[in-house]
Amino acid sequence: ITTGWGVSTAALSRDGRKLAVGEDPEDLEEEEARVQVWDLESRTLVCDLKGHSGPMDNVGFDPSGKLVATANDLCVRIFDAETGALKRVLQGHNGLQGCLCYLL
């Protein structure tokens, strides 16, 4: 799998079938940061998640692998891991998110 840019964060789905890869801040050339979700078996891009400004800090799958959360710019965004559709934005953080995880 080649993203074409450096990686700042990555997460593997619980079943090991998907990999989410966040853009390295030093390689950020666009206004929006991005995360790509890859199917590891077929080595194909499933979806490209956009919407954050600035570098990508954290990424994580929910236990089912159907949702992926991304964090930076003082908010967390939750996306459908298959379609890339934005499901929810969690705002109100006062600082950077140093870690992102789902409770089981």
C-alpha positions as CSV (number, residue, x, y, z in Angstrom):
1,I,0.0,0.0,0.0
2,T,1.4,3.4,-1.0
3,T,-0.2,6.6,0.1
4,G,2.1,9.0,-1.6
5,W,2.7,10.9,1.6
6,G,4.2,10.3,5.1
7,V,2.1,8.8,7.9
8,S,1.4,10.6,11.2
9,T,-1.1,8.0,12.6
10,A,-2.6,4.7,11.7
11,A,-5.1,2.1,13.0
12,L,-5.9,-1.5,12.2
13,S,-9.5,-2.7,12.4
14,R,-10.1,-5.4,15.0
15,D,-10.6,-8.1,12.3
16,G,-7.4,-7.0,10.6
17,R,-9.1,-6.4,7.3
18,K,-8.8,-2.6,7.2
19,L,-6.1,0.0,7.8
20,A,-6.7,3.7,8.3
21,V,-3.7,5.9,7.6
22,G,-3.5,9.6,8.6
23,E,-1.4,12.2,6.8
24,D,1.9,13.3,8.2
25,P,1.9,17.0,9.2
26,E,5.1,17.8,7.3
27,D,3.6,16.4,4.1
28,L,0.4,18.4,4.3
29,E,0.0,20.5,1.2
30,E,-3.7,20.9,1.2
31,E,-5.9,22.8,3.5
32,E,-7.7,19.7,4.6
33,A,-6.0,16.8,6.4
34,R,-7.0,13.4,5.2
35,V,-7.2,9.8,6.3
36,Q,-7.4,6.9,3.8
37,V,-9.0,3.6,4.7
38,W,-7.5,0.6,2.9
39,D,-8.7,-3.0,2.4
40,L,-5.6,-5.0,3.3
41,E,-6.7,-8.2,1.5
42,S,-7.2,-6.6,-1.9
43,R,-4.8,-3.7,-1.2
44,T,-7.4,-1.2,-2.5
45,L,-8.4,2.2,-1.3
46,V,-11.9,1.9,0.4
47,C,-12.4,5.6,1.0
48,D,-10.7,8.9,1.6
49,L,-11.9,10.8,4.7
50,K,-11.7,14.5,4.6
51,G,-12.9,17.4,6.7
52,H,-10.3,18.2,9.3
53,S,-8.1,21.3,9.0
54,G,-4.4,21.0,9.8
55,P,-2.4,17.8,10.4
56,M,-4.1,14.5,11.4
57,D,-3.4,13.5,15.1
58,N,-5.3,10.3,15.8
59,V,-7.4,7.7,14.1
60,G,-9.3,4.6,15.4
61,F,-11.9,2.0,14.4
62,D,-14.9,1.1,16.4
63,P,-15.0,-2.6,17.5
64,S,-17.2,-3.6,14.6
65,G,-14.8,-2.0,12.0
66,K,-17.8,-0.2,10.5
67,L,-16.9,3.3,11.9
68,V,-13.6,5.1,12.0
69,A,-13.0,8.2,14.2
70,T,-10.4,10.8,13.4
71,A,-9.1,13.6,15.7
72,N,-7.4,16.9,15.2
73,D,-8.3,20.6,15.1
74,L,-10.1,20.3,18.5
75,C,-12.8,18.0,17.3
76,V,-13.4,14.3,16.6
77,R,-15.1,13.2,13.4
78,I,-16.8,9.8,13.0
79,F,-17.1,8.4,9.5
80,D,-18.6,5.3,7.9
81,A,-15.5,3.1,7.2
82,E,-16.9,1.8,3.9
83,T,-18.5,4.9,2.3
84,G,-16.5,7.7,3.9
85,A,-19.8,9.4,4.9
86,L,-19.4,11.8,7.9
87,K,-21.7,10.5,10.6
88,R,-21.0,12.8,13.5
89,V,-18.7,15.7,14.7
90,L,-17.8,15.9,18.4
91,Q,-16.7,19.4,19.3
92,G,-16.0,21.3,22.5
93,H,-12.5,20.0,23.2
94,N,-10.2,22.6,24.9
95,G,-6.9,21.0,23.7
96,L,-5.5,18.5,21.3
97,Q,-6.6,14.9,21.6
98,G,-3.5,12.8,22.6
99,C,-5.3,9.5,22.2
100,L,-8.4,8.1,20.6
101,C,-10.0,4.8,21.4
102,Y,-13.4,3.1,21.7
103,L,-14.6,1.4,24.9
104,L,-15.6,-2.2,24.4
